[in-house]
Amino acid sequence: MAKGFGVAALVVGILSIYVPLVTIYVIWLALVLATVAGLLGDKVFPLATFATCLINILFLSPVTLAGLAAEREAGGSAHLVITIILFIAPVAALIIGAVKSKKKAVQG
């Protein structure tokens, strides 16, 4: 089940490269799926999805990054805050999963 969510997250992350107008929402979906995969125990696909989405938003979709910056300059930062939280979430899920598996190994 974890690998399924991980593969789905990576596929959606790659698809976000090719979606021009709603890129940020597709990236959010990919990061949510990566977080779920990380919480379920997958390690490879959440990291790959995180890297794919980060490269996409920084280098491949400058319009999306400019839109986030323009929104912040206009006084609203809801999309930027959500994006930052969702980029932190897969990494936090991997840390939680590692601690959980370490506890299980010590107990068992």
Contacts in CASP RR format, 6 or more apart in sequence:
PFRMAT RR
TARGET T0000
AUTHOR 0000-0000-0000
METHOD contacts of the structure
MODEL  1
MAKGFGVAALVVGILSIYVPLVTIYVIWLALVLATVAGLLGDKVFPLATF
ATCLINILFLSPVTLAGLAAEREAGGSAHLVITIILFIAPVAALIIGAVK
SKKKAVQG
1 40 0 8 1.000
2 37 0 8 1.000
2 38 0 8 1.000
2 40 0 8 1.000
2 41 0 8 1.000
2 42 0 8 1.000
3 37 0 8 1.000
3 42 0 8 1.000
3 45 0 8 1.000
4 37 0 8 1.000
4 42 0 8 1.000
4 45 0 8 1.000
5 33 0 8 1.000
5 34 0 8 1.000
5 36 0 8 1.000
5 37 0 8 1.000
5 38 0 8 1.000
5 40 0 8 1.000
5 42 0 8 1.000
5 45 0 8 1.000
6 33 0 8 1.000
6 34 0 8 1.000
6 37 0 8 1.000
6 38 0 8 1.000
6 42 0 8 1.000
6 45 0 8 1.000
6 46 0 8 1.000
6 49 0 8 1.000
7 45 0 8 1.000
8 33 0 8 1.000
8 37 0 8 1.000
9 30 0 8 1.000
9 31 0 8 1.000
9 33 0 8 1.000
9 34 0 8 1.000
9 36 0 8 1.000
9 37 0 8 1.000
9 45 0 8 1.000
9 46 0 8 1.000
9 49 0 8 1.000
10 30 0 8 1.000
10 34 0 8 1.000
10 45 0 8 1.000
10 48 0 8 1.000
10 49 0 8 1.000
10 52 0 8 1.000
12 26 0 8 1.000
12 29 0 8 1.000
12 30 0 8 1.000
12 33 0 8 1.000
12 49 0 8 1.000
13 26 0 8 1.000
13 27 0 8 1.000
13 30 0 8 1.000
13 49 0 8 1.000
13 52 0 8 1.000
13 53 0 8 1.000
13 56 0 8 1.000
14 52 0 8 1.000
15 26 0 8 1.000
16 23 0 8 1.000
16 26 0 8 1.000
16 27 0 8 1.000
16 30 0 8 1.000
16 53 0 8 1.000
16 56 0 8 1.000
17 52 0 8 1.000
17 56 0 8 1.000
17 60 0 8 1.000
17 61 0 8 1.000
19 26 0 8 1.000
20 63 0 8 1.000
23 56 0 8 1.000
23 57 0 8 1.000
23 61 0 8 1.000
23 63 0 8 1.000
23 64 0 8 1.000
24 57 0 8 1.000
24 64 0 8 1.000
24 68 0 8 1.000
24 79 0 8 1.000
24 83 0 8 1.000
27 53 0 8 1.000
27 56 0 8 1.000
27 57 0 8 1.000
27 64 0 8 1.000
27 83 0 8 1.000
27 86 0 8 1.000
28 82 0 8 1.000
28 83 0 8 1.000
28 86 0 8 1.000
30 49 0 8 1.000
30 52 0 8 1.000
30 53 0 8 1.000
31 49 0 8 1.000
31 50 0 8 1.000
31 53 0 8 1.000
31 86 0 8 1.000
31 87 0 8 1.000
31 89 0 8 1.000
31 90 0 8 1.000
32 86 0 8 1.000
32 89 0 8 1.000
33 49 0 8 1.000
34 45 0 8 1.000
34 46 0 8 1.000
34 49 0 8 1.000
34 50 0 8 1.000
34 89 0 8 1.000
34 90 0 8 1.000
34 93 0 8 1.000
35 46 0 8 1.000
35 86 0 8 1.000
35 89 0 8 1.000
35 90 0 8 1.000
35 92 0 8 1.000
35 93 0 8 1.000
36 93 0 8 1.000
37 45 0 8 1.000
37 46 0 8 1.000
37 49 0 8 1.000
37 90 0 8 1.000
37 93 0 8 1.000
38 46 0 8 1.000
38 90 0 8 1.000
38 93 0 8 1.000
38 94 0 8 1.000
38 97 0 8 1.000
39 93 0 8 1.000
39 96 0 8 1.000
39 97 0 8 1.000
41 97 0 8 1.000
41 101 0 8 1.000
43 94 0 8 1.000
46 90 0 8 1.000
46 93 0 8 1.000
46 94 0 8 1.000
47 90 0 8 1.000
47 94 0 8 1.000
49 90 0 8 1.000
50 87 0 8 1.000
50 90 0 8 1.000
50 91 0 8 1.000
53 87 0 8 1.000
54 87 0 8 1.000
57 64 0 8 1.000
57 65 0 8 1.000
57 83 0 8 1.000
58 65 0 8 1.000
68 79 0 8 1.000
68 80 0 8 1.000
68 83 0 8 1.000
71 77 0 8 1.000
71 78 0 8 1.000
71 79 0 8 1.000
71 80 0 8 1.000
72 80 0 8 1.000
END
